[in-house]
Amino acid sequence: MFFNMDKTIFFIDGAYLSFISKYFGNGMPIKYKIEKFVIAVCSDLKLFCDEIY
């Protein structure tokens, strides 16, 4: 099986991600690695993450 994966440049606002992680962590920030988060999002959308900013 062949997937056509488009190259993607992922721009992320770290401060906003930290802010919303408190919402999903019931008031406590969730510990996460940005690289793993971006790869998981791109994988779900069948995209190839070329760069993260």
C-alpha positions in Angstrom: 0.0 0.0 0.0 1.4 3.4 -0.9 0.4 6.6 0.9 0.9 10.0 -0.8 2.3 12.0 2.1 2.6 15.7 1.5 5.5 17.7 3.0 4.3 19.9 5.8 5.9 22.8 7.8 4.3 22.9 11.3 4.1 26.2 13.1 3.2 25.9 16.7 2.7 28.5 19.5 4.4 26.9 22.5 2.8 29.3 25.0 -0.7 28.6 23.7 0.0 24.8 23.7 1.1 25.1 27.3 -2.0 27.1 28.2 -4.4 24.6 26.7 -2.5 21.6 28.1 -3.7 22.8 31.5 -7.3 22.5 30.3 -6.8 18.9 29.2 -4.7 18.1 32.3 -7.5 19.2 34.7 -5.7 22.3 35.9 -2.2 20.8 35.7 0.0 21.2 32.6 0.5 18.0 30.7 4.1 16.9 30.1 4.7 16.5 26.3 7.4 16.6 23.8 6.6 19.0 20.9 8.3 16.7 18.3 6.2 13.7 19.3 3.0 15.8 19.4 3.7 17.2 15.9 4.5 13.8 14.5 1.3 12.3 16.0 -0.8 15.1 14.5 0.8 14.8 11.0 0.6 11.0 11.1 -3.2 11.2 11.8 -3.5 13.5 8.8 -1.2 11.4 6.6 1.3 14.3 6.2 5.1 14.2 6.3 6.4 16.8 8.7 9.4 18.4 7.0 10.1 21.1 9.7 8.8 22.4 13.0 8.8 26.0 14.0 
